[in-house]
């Protein structure tokens, strides 16, 4: 299996990020879901993707953390994106269902999303992404990594991962909150 590495998004790679996430399979989010905007996010992604991109671009230019490009070591191909890192880098996680049940400080890292280009799906890359994130969090001195899957898990929520996926990586359910017919979990792995 190809090895992957995480590269924190910076201004040198912003065009790679834009190219990857401009594909229709990623819905116009541009990784601003965990950071901003009170209006229904699905509508915002559909109708205002350029505002989402401008917001994320501005954070990158201000040298703020927004996540990681996922690169394949063998050829440098950009295979995906993860809006993950220190929980405090994603302002909305302080108040979002599931995530708000845990501490909001720099000792906690969060797996917000994983966006793998369709060409590279089904190759076990999601697992490598989270394993890489766990290692980066450990090296940065984090005490915990959190994830926020939704049950029942459907294709429209696949970017968050599933309970079963995270359990396979040693995460446990720490809390849960109801959102209509869905349950938002906060799963954690102690480092």
Secondary structure, 3 states (H helix, E strand, C coil): CCCEEEEECCHHHHHHHHHHHCCHHHCCCCCCCCCCCCCCHHHHHHHCHHHHHHHHHHHHHCCCCCCEEEEECCCCCEEEEEEEEEHHHCHHHHCCCCHHHCCCCCCEEEEEEEEECHHHCCCCHHHHHHHHHHHHHHHCCCCEEEECCEECCCHHHHHHCCHHHHHCCCCEEEEEEEECCEEEEEEEEEC
